[in-house]
Amino acid sequence: MEDKPEKSCLLVDESGCKLYKRRWIMLANFALFATTNLFMWVQYAAISDVVAAHYDVSTKTVDFLSSTVSIAYIVFIVPVMLITERFGLRTIIMLGTSVQCVGSWFRFVGTSQDSLLLHFIGQSMCGAAQPSVMGMAPQVAGTWFGIEEVSFASALGFIGIEVGVGMAYILPSYFVQGPDRPIGHQMKYYFLFTAIVMTILMLITAFVFENKPPLPPSKPRMNVKKAGKKDNFLQSIKYILSNRNYLLLLVAFGINVGFLNTIGLVLKDFLSLTYTDSSTILSHLGIAKIFCGISGPLISGIWLDRSKYFRVTTIVLSILIATSVLLFAISLANATELLTTISMGIFFIFISSFFVVATEHAVELTYPESEVMSSGILNTTGFAVALLMMFTIDVILSDQTVFIKACFCFLILIIPVTTSVCITSNNRRQDADTDNYLEEDNSSDTKLMESTLD
């Protein structure tokens, strides 16, 4: 039986869209997928030394296991965008959870000391699933949620990412506790547990997740064709990349989120150079990451839905991100654990908010093109910048102190502030909620919709 609309959506014919209760189930399913995927990516940050000892390799090799995710995203994002455009959300989410599930079992089989290659293959497969997660929250929100709640829904989807990263800082060190116990035995059961969880998630997705609602949730969603959406993939990419405001936002997002991706992988290395017991402070930061990763996006999503101040919010958050990293550099120079925890907590809340604001801002600037394209290009840039920053920190600045490295990051983060200021306000998706795209002769699309409602 078809769900009843939860509230009226006043569109062209005042009955052309519906909000379905099951939209929250779709969002929860996606958020769970995001949590598990990001957990599997960042988990090596907390146990890099233990994993390195188990396989008898350097910690740089273990860091490379995490870096494969960045490389995989850059390689697979274009196919993911194509599949999403042609076959829809269910296909790409189902594909992502399936690849992640198989990869998790490869990682489990590769836990023996002479099976690093199998472990590497499994981690690469998990990385290949990440384009189905990163940047997909706006697509899920735009497909299922109304214009007055779309930013909030996107923020809820992004929370799964933040919770996954926070859990990756906390849980692995409890499962894999180092040389005092048999490392191989601990790793075997740890990766078996994650493989079972990924299998359950895949089965839930297969039975629960739907491609799209029977009727669109909002007027902008209903009228993307009439608003001028391009007919093919290449035209859409060309249109997006020729948008001046989007390119300025791309620079700001790439650097800010690139630093986020970098610090997620090398945070323990940074802390180890300053503090003797980095595991304790890392656990504290993991808790802060979860708290800030939930509160920041929630506040930002509600704020955007009510205020529509996309540009101003982008500028303010860029300034606050740079400021928090400067505080982080000062805390490392003075070896102040409390200030380090506070500064990174501030950074987490602002960068998680920025992620939501920037991806939603990108959708506004590039409407009527699909959300997965605008956010996919943003995230590709973020991962590319992360690889460049990791190379700079590990190679070019390898002989410098951790304070110098942190100051370098602060100076780089001045660039997003500058480019954000240069963006002009142009909320195309919000404007589309009031524009009338229907032709006077009553289009066939409207007639078909009316017959469906009847």
C-alpha positions as CSV (number, residue, x, y, z in Angstrom):
1,M,0.0,0.0,0.0
2,E,1.3,3.4,-0.9
3,D,2.4,5.7,1.9
4,K,0.4,8.8,2.6
5,P,2.2,12.2,2.2
6,E,3.4,13.5,5.6
7,K,2.9,17.1,4.5
8,S,1.7,19.0,1.4
9,C,4.3,19.9,-1.1
10,L,3.0,22.9,-3.0
11,L,4.4,22.5,-6.5
12,V,3.1,23.5,-9.9
13,D,-0.1,21.5,-9.6
14,E,0.0,21.4,-5.8
15,S,0.0,17.6,-5.8
16,G,3.1,16.6,-7.8
17,C,5.4,15.4,-5.0
18,K,5.3,13.4,-1.9
19,L,7.4,12.8,1.2
20,Y,7.5,9.1,2.1
21,K,8.1,7.9,5.7
22,R,10.5,5.3,4.4
23,R,12.9,8.1,3.3
24,W,14.3,7.9,6.9
25,I,15.0,4.1,6.5
26,M,16.9,4.8,3.2
27,L,19.0,7.5,4.9
28,A,19.7,5.3,7.9
29,N,20.8,2.4,5.6
30,F,23.2,4.8,3.8
31,A,24.5,6.3,7.1
32,L,25.3,2.7,8.3
33,F,27.2,2.0,5.1
34,A,29.1,5.2,5.4
35,T,30.1,4.4,9.1
36,T,31.5,1.0,8.2
37,N,33.3,2.1,5.1
38,L,35.1,5.0,6.8
39,F,35.8,2.8,9.9
40,M,37.6,0.3,7.6
41,W,39.6,3.1,6.0
42,V,40.9,5.0,9.0
43,Q,41.3,2.1,11.5
44,Y,45.0,1.6,10.7
45,A,45.7,5.1,12.1
46,A,45.2,3.7,15.7
47,I,47.1,0.4,15.3
48,S,49.7,1.2,12.6
49,D,52.7,0.2,14.8
50,V,51.0,-3.1,15.8
51,V,50.1,-4.0,12.2
52,A,53.6,-3.1,11.1
53,A,55.1,-5.4,13.7
54,H,52.8,-8.2,12.7
55,Y,53.8,-8.1,9.0
56,D,57.4,-7.1,9.8
57,V,57.1,-3.9,7.6
58,S,57.5,-0.2,8.3
59,T,54.7,2.0,9.5
60,K,54.9,3.8,6.2
61,T,53.8,0.6,4.5
62,V,50.8,0.5,6.8
63,D,50.1,4.1,6.0
64,F,50.1,3.1,2.4
65,L,47.3,0.6,3.1
66,S,45.2,3.6,4.1
67,S,46.4,5.7,1.2
68,T,45.0,3.1,-1.3
69,V,41.6,4.3,-0.4
70,S,42.5,7.8,-1.7
71,I,43.9,6.4,-4.9
72,A,40.9,4.1,-5.3
73,Y,38.5,7.0,-5.0
74,I,40.2,9.0,-7.7
75,V,40.3,5.9,-10.0
76,F,36.7,4.8,-9.5
77,I,34.7,8.1,-9.0
78,V,34.0,8.5,-12.7
79,P,32.5,5.0,-13.1
80,V,30.5,5.6,-9.9
81,M,29.0,8.8,-11.3
82,L,28.2,7.1,-14.6
83,I,26.5,4.2,-12.9
84,T,24.5,6.4,-10.6
85,E,23.3,8.6,-13.4
86,R,22.3,5.6,-15.5
87,F,21.0,3.1,-13.1
88,G,20.2,5.0,-9.9
89,L,21.1,4.9,-6.2
90,R,20.2,1.4,-5.4
91,T,22.6,-0.1,-8.0
92,I,25.6,1.9,-6.8
93,I,24.9,1.4,-3.1
94,M,24.4,-2.3,-3.6
95,L,27.6,-2.5,-5.6
96,G,29.5,-0.6,-2.9
97,T,28.3,-2.7,0.0
98,S,29.0,-5.9,-2.0
99,V,32.6,-4.9,-2.9
100,Q,33.2,-3.8,0.6
101,C,31.9,-7.2,2.0
102,V,34.2,-9.2,-0.3
103,G,37.1,-7.0,0.5
104,S,36.6,-7.4,4.2
105,W,36.8,-11.2,3.8
106,F,40.0,-10.8,1.8
107,R,41.4,-8.8,4.7
108,F,40.4,-11.6,7.2
109,V,42.1,-14.3,5.1
110,G,45.2,-12.0,4.8
111,T,45.7,-11.7,8.6
112,S,48.5,-14.4,8.6
113,Q,52.0,-12.9,8.6
114,D,52.9,-14.1,5.1
115,S,49.6,-12.8,3.5
116,L,50.2,-9.1,3.4
117,L,49.3,-9.1,-0.4
118,L,45.9,-10.6,0.3
119,H,45.3,-8.0,3.0
120,F,46.4,-5.3,0.6
121,I,43.9,-6.6,-2.0
122,G,41.1,-6.6,0.5
123,Q,41.9,-3.1,1.7
124,S,42.0,-1.9,-2.0
125,M,38.5,-3.4,-2.5
126,C,37.2,-1.6,0.5
127,G,38.7,1.6,-0.9
128,A,37.1,0.9,-4.2
129,A,33.7,1.1,-2.4
130,Q,34.4,4.5,-1.0
131,P,33.2,6.5,-4.0
132,S,29.8,4.9,-3.3
133,V,29.9,6.7,0.1
134,M,31.9,9.9,0.0
135,G,29.8,12.7,-1.5
136,M,26.8,10.4,-1.9
137,A,24.8,11.9,1.0
138,P,23.6,14.9,-1.0
139,Q,22.4,12.5,-3.7
140,V,20.4,10.4,-1.2
141,A,19.0,13.6,0.4
142,G,18.0,15.1,-2.9
143,T,16.4,11.9,-4.1
144,W,14.2,11.3,-1.0
145,F,13.8,14.6,0.9
146,G,12.0,17.8,0.4
147,I,13.6,21.2,-0.2
148,E,13.0,22.4,3.4
149,E,14.9,19.4,4.9
150,V,17.4,18.4,2.2
151,S,20.4,20.0,3.9
152,F,19.5,18.5,7.3
153,A,19.1,15.0,5.6
154,S,22.5,15.4,3.9
155,A,24.0,16.3,7.3
156,L,22.6,13.2,8.8
157,G,24.1,11.1,6.0
158,F,27.4,12.7,6.6
159,I,27.3,11.9,10.3
160,G,27.8,8.3,9.4
161,I,31.2,9.2,8.0
162,E,32.2,11.1,11.1
163,V,31.1,8.4,13.5
164,G,33.0,5.8,11.4
165,V,36.2,7.9,11.7
166,G,35.7,8.4,15.4
167,M,35.2,4.7,16.0
168,A,38.3,3.9,14.0
169,Y,40.3,6.0,16.5
170,I,38.9,4.1,19.5
171,L,37.9,0.5,18.8
172,P,40.9,-1.0,17.0
173,S,43.3,-0.4,19.9
174,Y,40.9,-2.4,22.2
175,F,40.8,-5.3,19.8
176,V,44.4,-5.3,18.8
177,Q,46.5,-4.4,21.9
178,G,50.0,-5.1,20.8
179,P,53.0,-7.3,21.7
180,D,51.8,-8.3,25.2
181,R,49.3,-10.6,23.5
182,P,49.5,-12.7,20.3
183,I,49.1,-10.1,17.6
184,G,48.1,-12.6,14.9
185,H,45.3,-14.1,17.1
186,Q,44.0,-10.6,17.9
187,M,44.0,-9.5,14.3
188,K,42.3,-12.7,13.1
189,Y,39.3,-12.2,15.3
190,Y,39.2,-8.4,14.8
191,F,39.0,-8.7,11.0
192,L,36.6,-11.7,11.3
193,F,34.3,-9.5,13.3
194,T,34.4,-6.7,10.7
195,A,33.8,-9.1,7.8
196,I,30.7,-10.5,9.5
197,V,29.4,-7.0,10.1
198,M,30.0,-6.1,6.4
199,T,28.1,-9.2,5.3
200,I,25.1,-8.3,7.5
201,L,25.1,-4.8,6.1
202,M,25.1,-6.1,2.5
203,L,22.1,-8.3,3.2
204,I,20.2,-5.4,4.9
205,T,20.9,-3.2,1.9
206,A,19.7,-5.8,-0.6
207,F,16.4,-6.1,1.2
208,V,15.8,-2.5,2.3
209,F,17.3,0.1,0.0
210,E,15.2,1.5,-2.9
211,N,16.2,3.4,-6.0
212,K,13.9,6.4,-5.6
213,P,10.4,7.2,-4.4
214,P,7.4,6.8,-6.7
215,L,6.9,10.6,-6.8
216,P,9.6,13.2,-6.4
217,P,10.0,14.9,-3.0
218,S,10.4,18.5,-4.2
219,K,9.8,20.8,-7.1
220,P,13.5,21.2,-7.9
221,R,13.7,17.4,-8.1
222,M,10.7,17.1,-10.3
223,N,11.8,19.8,-12.7
224,V,15.5,19.1,-13.3
225,K,14.9,18.5,-17.0
226,K,12.9,21.6,-17.5
227,A,15.5,23.6,-15.5
228,G,18.1,22.7,-18.2
229,K,19.8,19.5,-17.0
230,K,22.3,18.4,-19.7
231,D,21.5,15.3,-21.8
232,N,24.7,13.4,-21.3
233,F,27.5,12.9,-18.8
234,L,30.2,14.8,-20.6
235,Q,28.0,17.8,-21.1
236,S,27.2,17.8,-17.4
237,I,30.8,17.6,-16.4
238,K,31.7,20.4,-18.8
239,Y,28.9,22.6,-17.4
240,I,30.0,22.0,-13.9
241,L,33.7,22.7,-14.5
242,S,32.9,25.9,-16.4
243,N,31.1,27.3,-13.4
244,R,33.4,30.0,-11.9
245,N,31.8,29.9,-8.4
246,Y,32.0,26.1,-8.3
247,L,35.7,26.2,-9.2
248,L,36.4,28.6,-6.4
249,L,34.5,26.4,-4.0
250,L,36.4,23.4,-5.4
251,V,39.7,24.9,-4.4
252,A,38.4,25.7,-0.9
253,F,37.0,22.2,-0.4
254,G,40.0,20.4,-1.9
255,I,42.4,22.0,0.5
256,N,40.2,21.9,3.7
257,V,39.0,18.4,3.2
258,G,42.4,17.3,1.8
259,F,43.9,18.3,5.2
260,L,41.1,16.5,7.0
261,N,42.0,13.3,5.0
262,T,45.7,13.8,5.7
263,I,45.4,14.4,9.4
264,G,43.1,11.3,9.7
265,L,45.9,9.1,8.5
266,V,49.0,10.7,10.1
267,L,47.4,12.0,13.4
268,K,49.1,9.3,15.5
269,D,52.4,10.0,13.9
270,F,52.1,13.7,14.7
271,L,51.1,13.0,18.3
272,S,53.9,10.4,18.7
273,L,56.5,13.0,18.0
274,T,55.3,15.1,20.9
275,Y,53.7,12.8,23.5
276,T,55.0,9.5,24.9
277,D,51.5,8.0,25.3
278,S,49.8,8.9,22.0
279,S,47.2,6.1,22.2
280,T,45.4,7.8,25.2
281,I,45.1,11.2,23.6
282,L,44.1,9.5,20.3
283,S,41.2,7.8,22.1
284,H,40.1,11.1,23.5
285,L,40.2,12.6,20.1
286,G,38.2,9.7,18.8
287,I,35.5,10.5,21.3
288,A,35.7,14.2,20.4
289,K,35.5,13.2,16.7
290,I,32.2,11.4,17.2
291,F,30.7,14.1,19.3
292,C,31.8,17.0,17.0
293,G,31.0,14.9,13.9
294,I,27.4,14.6,15.1
295,S,26.8,18.1,16.5
296,G,28.5,20.1,13.8
297,P,26.7,18.7,10.7
298,L,23.3,18.7,12.5
299,I,23.6,22.4,13.4
300,S,24.9,23.2,9.9
301,G,22.1,21.3,8.2
302,I,19.4,23.0,10.3
303,W,21.0,26.3,9.8
304,L,21.2,26.0,6.0
305,D,17.6,24.8,5.6
306,R,16.4,27.8,7.6
307,S,18.8,30.6,6.6
308,K,19.9,29.6,3.0
309,Y,23.2,31.5,3.8
310,F,25.5,29.0,1.9
311,R,28.2,31.5,0.9
312,V,28.6,33.3,4.2
313,T,28.7,30.0,6.1
314,T,31.4,28.7,3.8
315,I,33.6,31.7,4.4
316,V,33.1,31.7,8.2
317,L,33.9,28.0,8.5
318,S,37.0,28.3,6.4
319,I,38.3,31.0,8.7
320,L,37.5,28.9,11.8
321,I,39.2,25.8,10.4
322,A,42.4,27.7,9.8
323,T,42.3,29.2,13.3
324,S,41.8,25.7,14.9
325,V,44.8,24.3,13.0
326,L,47.0,27.2,14.2
327,L,45.9,26.4,17.8
328,F,46.8,22.8,17.1
329,A,50.3,23.8,16.0
330,I,50.8,25.9,19.1
331,S,49.7,23.0,21.3
332,L,52.2,20.7,19.7
333,A,55.0,23.2,20.2
334,N,54.2,23.4,23.9
335,A,53.3,19.7,24.4
336,T,49.9,20.7,25.9
337,E,47.6,17.7,25.8
338,L,44.5,19.6,26.9
339,L,45.0,22.3,24.2
340,T,45.7,19.7,21.6
341,T,42.5,17.9,22.4
342,I,40.5,21.2,22.5
343,S,42.0,22.5,19.2
344,M,41.4,19.2,17.4
345,G,37.9,19.1,18.8
346,I,37.3,22.6,17.4
347,F,38.8,21.5,14.1
348,F,36.6,18.4,13.9
349,I,33.4,20.4,14.5
350,F,34.2,23.0,12.0
351,I,35.6,20.7,9.3
352,S,32.6,18.3,9.6
353,S,30.3,21.3,9.3
354,F,32.3,22.6,6.3
355,F,31.9,19.3,4.5
356,V,28.1,19.5,4.7
357,V,27.9,23.2,3.9
358,A,30.3,23.0,0.9
359,T,28.7,19.9,-0.7
360,E,25.2,21.5,-0.3
361,H,26.6,24.8,-1.6
362,A,28.0,23.0,-4.6
363,V,24.6,21.5,-5.4
364,E,23.1,25.0,-5.2
365,L,25.7,26.4,-7.6
366,T,25.4,23.6,-10.2
367,Y,21.7,22.8,-10.1
368,P,20.1,21.1,-12.1
369,E,23.0,18.7,-12.5
370,S,22.9,15.7,-10.2
371,E,24.3,15.9,-6.7
372,V,26.7,13.0,-7.2
373,M,28.6,14.9,-9.9
374,S,29.2,18.1,-8.0
375,S,30.1,16.3,-4.8
376,G,32.1,13.6,-6.6
377,I,34.4,16.2,-8.2
378,L,34.8,17.9,-4.8
379,N,35.8,14.8,-3.1
380,T,38.2,13.7,-5.9
381,T,40.0,17.0,-5.4
382,G,40.1,16.5,-1.6
383,F,41.7,13.0,-2.0
384,A,44.2,14.3,-4.6
385,V,45.2,17.2,-2.3
386,A,45.5,14.7,0.6
387,L,48.0,12.6,-1.3
388,L,50.0,15.7,-2.2
389,M,50.0,16.9,1.4
390,M,51.1,13.4,2.7
391,F,53.9,13.4,0.2
392,T,54.9,16.9,1.3
393,I,54.8,16.0,5.0
394,D,56.6,12.7,4.6
395,V,59.2,13.6,2.0
396,I,59.8,17.4,1.7
397,L,59.2,18.2,5.4
398,S,60.5,14.9,6.7
399,D,63.4,16.5,8.6
400,Q,61.3,19.3,10.1
401,T,59.7,19.4,13.5
402,V,56.1,18.5,14.0
403,F,55.4,22.2,14.8
404,I,56.9,23.3,11.4
405,K,54.7,20.7,9.7
406,A,51.6,21.9,11.5
407,C,52.4,25.5,10.6
408,F,52.8,24.5,7.0
409,C,49.2,23.1,7.1
410,F,48.0,26.3,8.6
411,L,49.5,28.4,5.9
412,I,48.0,26.2,3.2
413,L,44.5,26.6,4.9
414,I,44.7,30.4,4.3
415,I,43.9,29.7,0.6
416,P,40.4,28.4,1.2
417,V,39.5,31.5,3.1
418,T,40.6,33.6,0.1
419,T,38.7,31.6,-2.5
420,S,35.6,31.4,-0.4
421,V,35.4,35.2,-0.2
422,C,35.5,35.4,-4.0
423,I,32.4,33.2,-4.5
424,T,29.2,35.1,-5.4
425,S,25.9,34.0,-4.1
426,N,23.8,32.0,-6.5
427,N,21.4,29.5,-4.9
428,R,20.0,27.9,-8.1
429,R,18.3,25.0,-6.4
430,Q,16.5,27.2,-3.9
431,D,15.4,29.5,-6.7
432,A,14.0,26.5,-8.6
433,D,11.6,25.9,-5.8
434,T,9.7,29.1,-6.8
435,D,10.2,29.0,-10.6
436,N,7.5,27.7,-12.9
437,Y,9.1,25.4,-15.4
438,L,5.9,23.9,-16.8
439,E,4.8,25.0,-20.3
440,E,1.3,26.6,-20.7
441,D,0.0,23.7,-22.8
442,N,0.4,21.3,-19.8
443,S,3.2,19.0,-20.4
444,S,2.9,15.2,-20.8
445,D,5.0,14.8,-17.7
446,T,2.3,16.6,-15.7
447,K,-0.5,14.6,-17.2
448,L,1.4,11.4,-16.4
449,M,1.9,12.5,-12.8
450,E,-1.8,13.5,-12.4
451,S,-2.8,10.1,-13.7
452,T,-0.5,8.4,-11.3
453,L,-2.0,10.3,-8.4
454,D,-5.5,9.5,-9.5
